[in-house]
Amino acid sequence: MKFSIERAALLDAVNQAQAVVERRNTIPILANVLMQAEGDGVSFKATDLDIEVIDRTVAQVERAGATTVSAVLFHEIVRKLPDGALVQISEDAAQGRLEVTAGRSHFSLATLSKDDFPVMASSDYSVTFSCEAKLLRRLFDKTRFAISTEETRYYLNGVYMHVAEAEGGRSLRAVATDGHRLARVDAALPDGAEDMPGVIVPRKTVDQVRKLLSDDDTKIEVSVSETKIRFATPQITLTSKVIDGTFPDYARVIPMGNTREMKVDAKDFAKAVDRVATVSSERSRAVKLVLDEDRLTLSVNAPDSGAAEEELAVAYADEKLEIGFNAKYLQEIAAQVDHEMAVFLFNNAGDPTLMREGDDQSAVYVVMPMRV
């Protein structure tokens, strides 16, 4: 194997692959990236046995071939090469080394046989559809903050993607919850996605897919089966197992009878919560909200360090209400608001609170209160 490639193109390709590799693993080959040179390009493949990513890029291939090399080490070397460098890569199969040359820099890296590299079992995808990157980005960006990190409730460790009935008809819906807060976001149903099975996309997969979605004009081909999901662009294919579990009936925890409505500037609210929470070092950081006519008072009382209070002008015309929340949860939910105004709907101090983005019904957030 021998090829030449621009440093920038090489770095982009290797960056996506090395991010999938687990830093700690007991199987040496899983720490490596498989590079295959043929035709007018080279592909880089990495896997942790749950996710597989293949990144293809153009290169000047002199001699076709394939080998594997440490993904993290190779990425670090490429990252530190000078901008604009032409990188020459060749395999010395007899010595089991990969030779990397750029200008006056030369590296000789240990390799492992390509034959030992695991192949993710293929899947018969029941549904394949194409959608814009910005549609998927919105679904994932607005829900992933609520993904649970509790391993015992593994079925909450991802975003539940499925087809659902919404006010405007059928939609592609993403839901995530950790039992303390919930995010539910709808998007227009892409053509061909009508029969998509509901799947739970793992947190790590969501984070990796997010890297494919930065360009609004990119079209993403999504293929779904009961056990796997695949996201593909012309250059990158990411295949992942989905979480083998049943997502809970989230509709039951979305309050429908909350009538006390508060409208507040989303950015002002998030900043005020952040300021008053500064005096408390506790992770829970309870913030007390006192609602009265067109006025919201936020306060934190931390006996060890002090107290803080701030007033905000809001639109509220119901009876007085006192309710407490985890400051971090309030900030994360407020950060999702793209509109100027956040609309909170309360019932009482012990019931879950619902939040919407202005008049937009396609995104709904729920947060549980806490005692203060």
N, C-alpha and C positions, 0 to 999 in steps of 0.2 A: 504494500500500500504506500502510495506517495501522492501528495497533493499540496497545492499552495492556495492560501485564502487570506483575504483582508482581515486584519485584527478585529475591526468593529463587527463584521459579520460573524466571525468566530465567537466573539464574546457574547453576542446576543443569543446565538444558538446554544452555547455551553451553559449560559446563565440559567435558562429555563430548565435544562436537564439536571444540573447539579442541585437545584432547589428541591427536587423530588427525593434525592438520596438522603436516607437517614444517617445522621452522623454516627450513631452508635448501632452497630449490628454485628451479629456473630457469623454472618456469611460474607466472606471477603468479596465475592463477585458483586454483591449488592452495593458496595461502595464505589463501583466503577461505572463509567459511561461507555457504552458500546458505540464506536464510530465506524461507519461503513461508507467507503468511497466508491462511487461507480458513476458512469456517464459523465454528466457535467456538474455533479454536486456531491455533497457528503451529508449523511444523517447522523444525529447524535441521539442515542436512546438511553434512558435511565428508568429504573423501577425500584419500588420498595415492596413489591409483590401485591400491593393494593392499588397503586397508581402507576401507570406507564406513560411516559411522555416521549415523543419522537419529534425532533426539530430538524428540518431540512434547510440547507442553504447552498448557494452556488459556490463552486470551487473549481480550480483548474486541476483536474485529476490526471496525473501521469500514469499511475498504476493502480488499478482497482484492488480493493482488499478490505479487511475488517480486523479490528482488535479492540481490546478494552483497556482503560487506564483509569486511575483514581480520579473521580469526578471533581472532588473538592480541590485537590492539588492542581489538576489541569486548569480549572477555572481560575485559581489564584495566580498561576503563571501567566495566563492569557490576560487577566485583568491588569497585571503589572507591566505588560509590554507597552512600548511607546505607541501613541496614537498614530494611525496611518501606516503602521508597519505591515509588511507582507510576511505572513507566517508560513514557513515550509515545514510540513509534517511528513515523516516517513517511518515505516516500521522495519526494525531489524528482527525478523522472526527467529533467526538462529540464536540471537542473544536474549530474546524476550524483552526487547526494549522499544520504546517509542522515542524517536529523535524529533525535537522541536527546535527550529532555528528561526530567529528574527533579527536581522541586522547582525550585531556582534554578540548577541545572546544565543546560547545553546543549552538545551536541557536534554537529558537522557532519562526517561522514566520507565519504571517497571510496568509490565503488562500482565494480564491474565488472558487465557484463551477465550476467544469469542464463543467457542462451543459450550462453555460453562454458563454463559449468560442466560438467565431464565426468560422464557417466552410466556407472556400472559395468554391464557386460553382465549380463543376467539369466541365471540358471542353472536347469536342470531338476534339482531336488533329488530324489535317489533315495530318501531316507529323511528323515522328519520325526518327531520324538518330543518329549515334554515331560518335564522332570525338575525336581526341587527345586534351588534355588540352592545349598543347602549341599552337595549331592552334587558339583556341578561345582566348587565352591570347594575342596573337599577334594582332588579330583583335581589341580587346577592348583596349589594352594598347596603341596602336598607334593612336586611334581615340578619346578616351574619353576626352583628353585635350581640344578638340574643341567643346564639348557639350555646348550649350547655357544655361545660368542661368537666362535668361529673361523669366519670367513667362507668359507674354502676348503672346509670341511666343512659346506656350507650345509644338508644334509639333517639335521644335528643341531641346527639353530638353532630348534627348536620342540619342542612336546610331541606325541608320537605317540599319537593317540586311536584305539582300535580295540576290537572285540569279541574276547574271548579266553576260553579254557577255564581256569577256576580250580577250586580244591578244592571249592567249594560249587556248582559249575555255571558257566554262562556269565556273564561279567561285562563291564562297560564298564571298559576299562583305559587308564591314561595312563602313558607311559614317557618319560623324558628322560635323556640322558647326554652327557657331553663327553669320554668316553674315560678320565677319571680317576675319576669317580664316576657312579653310576646310581641312579635312583629309579623304582620300579615300584609303582603304586597301583591297586587294584581297587575298584569300587563295584558295587552291585546294578544289573543291566541294566534300564534303563527299558523300559516297554512300547513296542513299535514300533521299537526300536533294533536288533533282531536282525540285520537285513541291512545295517547301516551299513558303508560302505567305510572302511578304515583311512586316516586322514589325518594329516598333520603340521601342527599349528596353530602358526603363527609366534609368536616371542617377543612381538612388539609386540601381536599380537592377544590373546594370553593376558593381557598386562598391562591391555589395554582392557576385555576381558570381565570381568576381576576386579572392575571398578568396578560391574558390574551385579549382583554376587552378595552384597552386604552384608546383604540382608534374607533371613533363612532361609525366610520364607513365600512369597517370590517364586517363581513358576513360570517357567522358562525354556523357550521353544520352540527346539529345535535342529534345523536342516535341514542335510543333508550331501549333497554330490555329490563326484565325483572331483576337482573343481578348486576348489570353494568350500565354505565353512561359514558358516552364519548363526545368530546368537543373537538371540532376540527376546523382549522383555517388552511389555506393553501400551503403554509410552511410548517405548521405545528399540529400534531394530533395528540390529544390527552385522553387516555382511557382510564376509567376508575371503576372499582367495585363500588356498589352502593351499600348502605348499612342494612344488614339483614334484620329487620325488626319492624314493628308496627308503630307508626306515629300516632300519638293520642288524639282523641277527638277534640281538637283545639277550639271548635265553635262553641263548646260548652262554657269556656272561660272568658269569652268575649262578651262583656256586659251590653245588654240591649236597652235596659231601663234607666240608664243614668241621665238625669234631667238637668243637673246643675252645671251650667255651661260657663266656662271662663275662656276668653280670648286674650292672648298675650303675644307681644313681639317675641318670636322664637329666639333670636340672638340675644336680646336683652335678658330674657329669662335664663338662658344657659349661662351667661356671664354672671348673673346675680347669684345663681346656685353655686357656681364655682367660687365666688368671692366669700360667701358666708360659710362655705364648707372648709375654708382654709384653716379655721381655728381648731378643727378636729383632726387628729391623726388616726382615728379609728377607721378601719376599712369600711365599716357599715355607714359611718357618717350620716346619721339621721338628720334630715332637714325638715323643719316644721313649717307648714304652709297655713297661714290664717287668711281666709277669704272673707272680705266684707264688701259692701257696695263699691264697685269699681276700684277696689284696692286689694293688693296682695302683699302680705308681710311674710318674708322668709326669715327664719331664724335657726341658729344652731347654738346649743348650749353644751359645752364640753368642760365639765368640772375641773379637769386637770390643766387646761390651757386657756380657757376663756369663753367668751360668747360673742355672737355676731348677729346683726339684724339688718335687713334691707327692705325698703318698700318699693313696689312697682305699681304703676298705673295699669289697670287691666279693664276689660269689659266683663263685668259680673253683676248680675241683678237679682241673685237669689239670697236665701237666708245665710247667716254667718256659718262658716265651716272651718274646722281645724283638722288637719290631716298631716301625717308624716310619711316621708319617703327616703329611701336610700339615695344619697346625693349623686352617686355614680350612675345609677339607673336613670335618674331624671336628666342628667347631662347627656347621656348616650341617646336617649329618646329625642330630646330637643335637637340634638345634632343631626337627626335625620330629616329635619324639616327643610324643604327646598323653598316653600312659600314664606312670605314675610310673617304670617300669623300662624301660631299654634293654637289649636282648639282643644281644651281639656273638658271632659265630661265626667263629673263626680256623682256619686250616690250618697255615701256617708263615709265616715272615717275608717270603717272596717272593710269596705268593699273595694274591689279593683277599680282603677281609674282608666278611662279610655282617652286616647289622644289621636287627633287627626291633623292633617296638614291643610289648614284653611278649609275650603269647600271641597277639596279632593277626597273622594270616597275610596280611591284605589289603594290607599295605604292606611292601615289601622295599627295602633300600638296600644298595648295594655301593660300597666305596671301595678304590682301589688303594693299596698301601703304597709307601713310599719309603725309600731308604737313609738311615741316620742315623749 
